Amino acid sequence: MSSLKPDWIEKQFDNESHEPLQYEILTHTLGVQDLINRVGTDFDLVVIDAEGMDEELINAIDWSQLSNCSLLCCEDPGMVGSSTLKEAGFDLYHQNVNLYFKREI
């Protein structure tokens, strides 16, 4: 398991018999805009599974650049992320373990 949030792993264990071990590692990262610049913008689906960082990623994306994206799947967009998606034209379409947002193109 991994996350960019230091307290994330503590929230994953509700059974005291499991003792989580946490290690810090250094890794190379790529910002959202850098990723878009490298791979382009022609996506019709975006899936975000960022272990507690979904809202931050949703808010970091300039959705106007992804004009072909009609479907987004994420675990938890948060309140601000949901507002960001609404402003970008997305509406909640389906919910189970994940949330699916759809927009007409």
N, C-alpha and C positions, 0 to 999 in steps of 0.2 A: 504494500500500500504506500501511496505517496501523496504529498500535498505541498503546496507552497505556504500553507497556514500552519504555524507551529503547534497549535492546540488541536488540530484536526484529528490526529491519531487517538488522542484521549477520548474523543467522542465516539469512536468506533467500537470500544469495548465496554459493554455494560455488565459483564460477568467478571467478578473479582478474581476468578481462577486464571484468567488470561492476563498476563503481565506484558504489556506492549513494550517493545524495545524501539527506541527512536534514535536514528542516526542522521546526522546532517551530512549531505554530500553537495559538492559543487558541480554544476552542470552548465552547459551552454543553453541559453534560451533565445527565443526569437519572438519579437513583439508581433502583435496582430498585423500592424501595417507592413512590417517587414515580410511576414508570411504572404500577405496579399500581393505585395510587390514581386515576390518570387514565383508564386503559382498562378496569379491572375485572379479574376473576379467572376468567372463563369461557373457559378455553382447554383444548382436549384435546391439543394439540401445542405444545411449546416447542422452538425451534431456537436454539442458541447457537453463534455463529461470531464469536468475539471476539478473534481473532489473539493467542493466548497468554494470554488472561485468562479462559478458560472456567471453570477451577477457582474463581477468585475470584467469578465471577458465580453459579455453582452454589451456592456457600456463602453468598452474599448473599440468596438467595431463601428465603423462608419457604414451603416446599412445601406446608404444611398449608393455606395460603390458596388454592392451586391444586388444589382437590380434584377437579376434572374432568379434570385433565391426566393422560393415560394413556400418553403417548409423549414422549420427549425425544431430540433429536438434537444431538450436539456433536462437536467435533473431538478434544478431549483433556480429560477431566474431572479428570485427576490422581488421586493416591491419596486425598487428603482429600475431593475432590469425589465420587469413587466411593463412599466411605463415607457421605457425606451423602445421596447418591441411594439407597443401600441402606437407610438409616434411614428414608427417605421412602417406601419400598416399591417402588422401582424395581429391576429386574433387567436385566442386559445381555441384549438380545434378538438383536441382529445387529451385525456389524462389517464394514465395508469401509474406505473412506477415513474415514468418520465412524463414531461409535459410536451405537447406538440402544438406549435403555433403555425398558422397558415396565413398567407396573404395572397391576394389576387394580383396577378401581374398584367 
